[in-house]
Amino acid sequence: MCKERLFHISENPKIEIFIPRVSPSHFDDIGSDVVFAISEKLLHNYLFPRDCPRIAFYATNKTSQEDKERLMGPTTATYVVAVENRWMTAIQKTTLFVYEMPAPYFSLLDECAGYYISRRTVAPLSIKPVYNILEELLKREIELRMMPSLQNLAVQIGRSTLNYSVIRMRNAR
């Protein structure tokens, strides 16, 4: 049973109930339909328009100093989220809805990514609109990195000792 605060982010403001469905990504631990939620700690990974490609990463005690210096640089942020420049307008214009989910119904799927799943139908506890994504991101311990392309970074991050999530890269240039 999960004790963290969990959330689901959507551009749809009218979800009254979350019904389990097929996972859009392959996970060995998912053999049935599920509802996804994200931990509060990594909520910033999803405070973007749904189709926006992004790479979110952070150091752990298993991260090499070389990888931290090379990929995180001199940032004082705990987390880095890289996004392609061309998504800035969509980020500025999109309204998101943050649904808080009942944590006891969820179990951990992927600690690195902060993914939790439920195999049952779930009613959200509350909903909060986010009208200004950039303002919401700036409240968190992240560095938002705008880049012309994410392709090279994705390769470098994948070879590193950093924890990371590569999200919606099929939409990247």
Secondary structure, DSSP 8 states (H G I E B T S, - for coil): ---S-EEEEES-TT---B--B--SS--TT--S-BEEEEEGGGGGGGSS-TT--EEEEE--TTS-HHHIIIIITT---SEEEEEEGGGHHHHHH--EEEEEE-GGG-EEEETTTTEEEESS-B--SEEEEES-HHHHHHTSSEEEEEES-SHHHHHHHHTSSSEEEEESGGG--
